Amino acid sequence: MAETLLEKVWRAHTVRTLPSGQTQLLIGLHLVHEVTSPQAFQMLREAGLKVRFPDRTFATIDHIVPTASQRRPFGDLLAEEMTVHLVRNCREFGIPLFDLDSGRQGIVHVIGPELGLTQPGMTIACGDSHTSTHGALGALAFGIGTSQVRDVLASQCLALSKPRIRQIRVEGGLARGVYAKDVILAIINRLGVKGGVGYAYEYAGSAVEAMSMEERLTICNMSVEAGARLGYVNPDATTFAYLKGRPFAPPGEVFDRAVAWWRGMATDPGAPFDDVARLDAQAIQPMVTWGINPGQSVGVGERLPHPSQAPEPDRPAWEEALAFMAFDPGRPVAGIPIDVAFIGSCTNARLSDLRAAAEVVRGRKVARAVRALVVPGSQAVAAAAEREGLHEIFLEAGFEWRKAGCSLCLGMNEDKLQGREVCASSSNRNFKGRQGSPTGRTLLMSPAMVAAAAVTGSVADVRELLR
């Protein structure tokens, strides 16, 4: 019988079925960072346990690390303390750490793929909700909590319920100025932030097949924002070309054998799905969120909706969002003034994202009173961008060029919104307080759209700046 990638990978990693009906699933790759791991390591010590397979766990510093200056000791005492704990834990338990002096440090969901740690057919876990990112390479990747981090460290296994599967087919070609970020925001707008609960999302169709690996990473990253447990793209020639030669990818002839196995893990033609959703890529325009969850969005050429337009169960949420944002229904989203422009996060801080933003910024200046920053997703991304001179384009325009880290995506570090500031952000969440201020307001959009907002001082249609 034809099977999906989900079924094949799940079966290959099943240890046993538990009395609860859940599956004890072997985890092939475990990624840890400084924020959700200290308590897990302490639990191991208290139980007298060791890390079961330290060669399957890799660590980096990303969430709380400062990005303006990364000289140690950090000025942020909590960031310094968490970093000290991570370094000590990795040394004690024999776990490889991509530290600040390694040249490989960065956001965990950026460095996993770029180092070749993430591979097709894997099961991957990390104490971060956006672990779904790694599904772009044909893996099953789960965000987990601290107690589950402990479980993986101690046993290399997780107890999980197998999700249903929905295939999302995006067919056709994307217009110039429309990016992967717009595609995933359009998907979440269509299916809702709870539409994926209980599901895994398989992204397919000609538009997805034509995407680069970095674009696929953006789409899979925000699967969790749609409520899905995970999201993935079937491995193909794009996947294999991306992985070849990366530090942790199989070398030489072993790579060719791996490709044969990886190819066999892809969904079979005719495999059944629990549901199929279809989107027309040509109908997608640059998207902007107007509310307090990633499903509350409109195309840049549209107006903000009225709560009366919402399905009955969603009307209170729409009313709450408009009130919090202080936006009037019916006004065009284009022209909303911004105070801050942020290009970064595990969603959109890769080299192609910076190139797209630099194309908009080149020869222009950041609008007066707008604070703008670019935070590369990894040290490798920063180095590659600097070799191309992208940092000079941003600096000349008036952006800050930062060190690698999560930065203003989550406001857990020194980068935070102040008061009621409005931020055009290439990150993944626009929840209340997400960017550090309980009253700050976040508009999610693509990096190119953030760049357009930065230089105009308000939400703008990037397609007009690219003409």
C-alpha positions in Angstrom: 0.0 0.0 0.0 1.3 3.5 -0.8 2.5 5.4 2.2 3.3 9.0 3.2 6.7 10.1 4.5 5.1 10.5 7.9 4.1 6.8 8.1 7.5 5.5 6.8 9.6 7.6 9.2 7.3 6.9 12.1 7.4 3.2 11.5 11.2 3.2 11.1 11.7 4.9 14.5 9.0 3.1 16.5 10.5 1.2 19.5 7.1 -0.1 20.8 3.5 0.9 21.4 3.0 2.0 25.0 0.0 1.0 27.2 -1.3 4.5 26.7 -1.6 3.9 23.0 1.3 6.3 22.3 4.4 5.4 20.4 7.8 5.2 22.0 9.7 6.9 19.2 13.5 6.9 18.8 14.8 10.4 18.2 17.7 10.5 15.7 18.8 14.1 16.4 18.4 16.2 19.6 19.1 19.9 19.5 19.4 21.9 22.7 20.0 25.6 23.6 20.6 27.6 26.7 17.0 28.4 27.8 15.1 25.1 28.0 17.9 22.8 28.9 19.4 23.8 32.3 16.5 22.3 34.3 16.6 19.1 32.1 20.3 18.6 32.9 19.6 19.2 36.6 16.9 16.5 36.5 19.5 14.0 35.1 21.9 14.8 37.9 19.2 14.4 40.6 18.2 11.0 39.1 21.8 9.9 38.7 21.5 9.5 35.0 23.8 10.2 32.1 23.0 11.3 28.5 22.2 8.1 26.7 23.6 9.0 23.3 25.7 12.2 23.6 26.7 11.9 20.0 23.1 12.5 18.9 22.7 15.7 20.8 24.1 19.1 19.7 23.9 22.5 21.5 24.1 26.1 20.6 23.5 29.5 22.2 20.8 31.5 20.6 17.7 32.6 22.6 19.0 34.9 25.3 22.4 35.7 23.8 22.9 39.5 23.2 23.3 40.5 19.5 24.7 44.0 19.9 27.9 42.8 21.6 28.8 39.2 22.4 31.8 39.8 24.5 31.9 37.7 27.7 30.8 38.2 30.4 27.6 39.5 29.0 26.1 42.6 30.5 22.8 40.8 30.8 23.4 38.7 34.0 20.7 36.1 33.2 22.1 35.6 29.7 25.6 35.1 31.2 24.3 32.7 33.8 22.4 30.6 31.3 25.4 30.5 29.0 27.7 29.4 31.9 25.2 26.6 32.7 25.1 25.4 29.1 28.8 25.3 28.7 29.2 23.4 32.0 26.4 20.9 31.1 27.8 20.2 27.7 31.3 19.7 29.1 30.0 17.4 31.9 27.8 15.3 29.7 30.0 15.2 26.6 27.8 17.1 24.3 29.2 19.1 21.3 28.5 22.8 21.7 28.6 25.5 18.9 29.9 28.3 21.1 30.5 31.9 20.2 34.1 31.2 19.2 33.2 28.2 17.1 32.2 30.0 13.9 29.1 27.7 13.8 27.0 29.4 16.5 23.5 30.6 15.6 19.8 30.0 15.9 19.3 26.3 16.5 16.9 26.0 13.5 19.3 27.7 11.2 22.4 25.9 12.1 20.9 22.4 12.1 20.2 22.4 8.3 23.2 24.5 7.3 25.6 22.1 9.1 24.0 19.1 7.6 22.8 17.8 11.0 19.2 17.8 9.7 18.7 15.1 7.2 15.7 13.4 5.4 14.0 10.5 7.2 15.2 11.6 10.6 13.2 12.2 13.8 14.3 15.4 15.4 13.5 17.0 18.8 14.3 20.4 20.4 13.0 22.3 23.3 11.6 25.0 21.0 8.2 25.2 19.4 9.6 26.0 15.9 11.5 22.7 15.6 9.0 22.0 12.8 11.4 24.0 10.6 13.6 20.9 10.1 10.8 19.2 8.2 11.8 21.1 5.2 14.4 18.5 4.5 12.0 15.6 4.8 12.3 15.0 8.6 9.8 14.6 11.3 10.7 17.4 13.8 9.0 18.0 17.1 9.1 20.9 19.5 9.1 19.7 23.1 9.0 20.9 26.6 11.8 20.8 29.3 10.6 17.5 30.8 10.7 15.9 27.4 14.2 17.4 26.8 15.1 15.4 29.9 13.5 12.3 28.5 15.4 12.5 25.2 18.7 13.2 27.0 18.1 10.1 29.3 16.6 7.7 26.8 16.9 9.1 23.3 13.1 8.4 23.0 9.8 10.3 23.3 6.3 9.1 23.9 4.1 10.6 21.1 0.8 10.2 19.5 0.8 9.8 15.8 -0.9 12.7 14.1 -3.3 12.7 11.2 -1.9 14.1 8.0 -3.1 16.9 5.8 -1.5 17.6 2.5 -1.4 21.3 1.5 -0.9 21.8 -2.2 0.2 25.2 -3.5 0.0 25.2 -7.2 1.3 27.7 -9.8 4.0 30.4 -9.7 4.6 33.1 -7.2 4.6 36.7 -8.5 7.7 38.9 -8.0 7.7 40.3 -4.5 5.8 37.4 -3.1 7.9 35.0 -0.9 7.6 31.9 1.1 6.6 33.9 4.2 3.6 35.2 2.3 2.7 31.6 1.3 2.7 30.3 4.9 0.8 33.4 6.2 -1.8 32.8 3.4 -2.0 29.1 4.5 -2.6 30.0 8.1 -5.1 32.7 7.2 -7.0 30.1 5.2 -6.9 27.2 7.6 -6.7 29.1 10.9 -4.3 29.0 13.9 -6.1 25.9 15.2 -6.8 24.3 11.9 -3.8 22.0 12.2 -4.4 20.7 15.7 -4.0 16.9 15.6 -2.4 17.0 12.1 1.0 16.9 10.5 1.2 19.1 7.4 2.8 17.8 4.2 3.5 20.8 1.9 3.4 19.9 -1.8 2.4 21.2 -5.2 4.4 22.9 -8.0 5.0 26.1 -6.0 6.6 24.2 -3.1 8.6 22.0 -5.5 10.0 25.1 -7.1 11.2 26.6 -3.8 14.7 26.6 -2.6 15.6 24.8 0.6 15.7 28.1 2.5 12.2 29.0 1.3 10.9 25.5 2.4 12.5 26.1 5.8 10.4 29.3 6.2 7.2 27.4 5.4 7.8 24.5 7.7 9.0 26.8 10.5 5.5 28.3 10.9 3.6 25.0 10.8 3.2 25.2 14.5 1.5 28.6 14.1 -1.2 26.8 12.2 -1.6 24.4 15.2 0.1 21.5 13.4 2.3 19.2 15.3 4.9 19.3 12.5 5.2 20.1 8.8 7.5 18.7 6.1 8.4 18.7 2.4 9.3 15.5 0.7 13.0 15.2 0.0 14.0 15.7 -3.7 16.9 16.8 -5.9 16.8 20.3 -4.2 17.2 18.6 -0.8 20.1 16.4 -1.9 22.0 19.3 -3.6 21.6 21.4 -0.5 23.0 18.8 1.8 25.9 17.6 -0.3 29.3 18.7 1.2 27.9 20.1 4.4 30.0 19.3 7.5 27.8 16.6 9.0 26.3 15.2 5.8 27.5 11.8 4.7 30.7 12.0 2.8 31.7 10.6 -0.6 30.1 7.4 -1.8 28.2 7.2 1.5 26.3 10.3 0.4 25.1 8.5 -2.8 23.8 5.6 -0.7 22.1 7.9 1.7 20.3 9.7 -1.2 18.9 6.4 -2.4 17.5 5.8 1.1 16.3 9.3 1.5 14.5 9.2 -1.9 12.7 6.1 -0.8 11.3 7.8 2.3 9.3 10.3 0.3 5.5 10.0 0.1 4.5 7.4 -2.5 2.2 8.4 -5.4 -1.3 7.7 -4.5 -0.7 7.6 -0.8 -3.9 8.5 1.2 -4.3 11.7 3.3 -6.8 12.5 6.0 -7.4 15.8 4.3 -6.1 17.8 1.3 -6.1 21.7 1.0 -5.3 23.6 -2.2 -4.1 27.1 -2.7 -3.4 29.1 -5.9 0.1 30.6 -5.7 -0.8 33.3 -8.3 -3.5 34.6 -6.0 -1.2 35.2 -3.1 0.0 38.7 -2.5 2.4 40.1 0.1 0.8 39.4 3.4 0.7 41.5 6.6 -0.7 40.5 10.0 -2.9 43.1 11.6 -3.8 41.3 14.9 -2.4 39.2 17.7 -2.1 35.8 16.1 -0.5 34.8 12.8 -3.8 33.9 11.3 -5.1 37.5 11.5 -3.7 38.8 8.2 -4.6 40.5 5.0 -2.9 41.1 1.6 -1.0 44.4 1.5 -3.5 45.7 -1.0 -6.5 45.0 1.3 -8.2 46.7 4.1 -8.5 45.5 7.7 -11.6 43.4 8.3 -14.6 44.2 10.4 -15.4 41.7 13.2 -18.8 41.2 11.6 -17.0 39.5 8.7 -15.5 36.9 11.1 -17.0 33.4 11.6 -19.1 33.7 14.8 -16.6 31.9 17.1 -13.8 34.2 16.0 -15.6 37.6 16.4 -14.5 38.2 20.0 -10.9 37.5 19.0 -11.1 39.9 16.1 -12.6 42.6 18.4 -9.8 42.0 21.0 -7.1 42.2 18.3 -8.3 45.4 16.8 -8.7 47.0 20.2 -5.2 46.0 21.3 -3.7 47.1 18.0 -5.7 50.4 18.1 -6.6 49.8 14.4 -9.9 50.8 12.8 -11.6 48.1 10.7 -11.9 49.1 7.1 -8.6 51.1 6.9 -6.0 50.0 4.4 -3.2 48.0 5.9 -0.8 49.9 3.6 0.2 53.1 5.3 0.2 51.9 8.9 3.2 53.7 10.4 5.9 51.7 12.1 8.5 52.5 14.7 10.8 49.4 14.5 11.9 47.2 11.6 13.3 43.8 12.5 14.8 41.3 9.9 15.8 38.1 11.7 14.5 35.0 13.5 14.6 31.3 12.8 11.9 32.0 10.2 13.7 34.5 8.0 17.4 35.2 8.9 19.1 33.1 6.2 21.2 34.4 3.4 18.4 34.4 0.8 16.3 36.5 3.2 19.0 39.0 3.7 19.5 39.2 -0.1 15.8 39.8 -0.7 15.8 42.6 1.9 19.0 44.2 0.6 17.6 44.3 -2.9 14.9 46.6 -1.5 17.2 48.7 0.7 20.0 49.3 -1.8 20.3 53.0 -2.5 17.6 54.0 0.0 17.6 55.2 3.6 15.7 54.1 6.7 12.9 56.5 7.4 13.5 59.1 10.1 12.4 57.8 13.6 12.4 54.2 12.5 14.8 51.9 14.4 15.9 49.1 12.0 18.1 46.1 12.7 19.3 43.0 10.8 20.2 40.0 12.8 21.7 37.1 10.8 20.5 33.6 11.8 24.0 32.2 12.3 27.7 33.1 12.2 27.9 31.4 8.9 25.1 33.5 7.5 26.7 36.6 8.7 30.1 35.7 7.2 28.5 34.8 3.8 26.5 38.1 3.8 29.6 40.1 4.6 31.5 38.5 1.8 28.8 39.7 -0.5 28.8 43.1 1.0 25.2 42.9 2.2 26.1 44.3 5.6 27.4 47.5 3.9 24.1 48.0 2.1 22.2 47.7 5.3 24.6 49.9 7.3 24.6 52.6 4.5 20.8 52.7 4.7 20.8 53.1 8.4 20.1 49.6 9.7 22.0 48.1 12.6 24.0 45.0 11.7 24.0 42.6 14.6 25.6 39.3 15.7 23.7 36.0 15.4 20.9 35.2 17.7 17.1 35.2 18.2 17.1 38.9 19.1 13.8 40.8 18.8 11.8 37.7 17.8 10.9 36.9 21.4 12.2 39.8 23.6 14.0 37.4 25.9 17.3 39.2 25.5 18.3 42.8 25.4 16.4 43.5 22.2 12.8 44.6 23.1 10.1 46.9 21.9 9.4 49.9 24.1 5.8 50.8 25.1 3.3 50.9 22.3 5.9 50.7 19.4 4.8 49.1 16.2 7.3 46.6 14.7 7.4 45.3 11.1 8.9 41.9 11.8 10.1 39.0 9.7 9.6 36.7 12.8 6.9 34.1 13.4 4.7 35.4 16.3 2.7 38.5 16.9 1.3 37.6 20.3 0.8 40.2 23.0 4.1 40.9 24.7 6.0 38.6 22.3 8.7 41.2 21.5 9.4 42.3 25.0 6.8 45.0 25.7 3.4 44.0 27.0 1.8 46.7 24.9 4.1 46.5 21.9 2.5 45.7 18.5 3.9 43.3 15.9 3.1 43.2 12.2 4.5 40.0 10.6 5.6 40.1 7.0 8.4 38.9 4.7 12.0 40.3 5.1 11.5 42.3 1.8 8.3 43.7 3.1 10.1 44.7 6.4 12.7 46.4 4.3 10.0 48.3 2.4 8.4 49.4 5.7 11.8 50.5 7.0 12.6 52.8 4.2 9.1 54.3 3.8 8.2 54.5 7.5 5.0 52.5 7.1 3.6 49.3 5.7 4.2 49.4 1.9 3.8 47.1 -1.0 7.3 45.8 -1.8 6.3 45.2 -5.4 6.1 48.9 -6.0 9.7 49.3 -4.7 11.0 46.5 -6.8 9.6 47.9 -10.1 
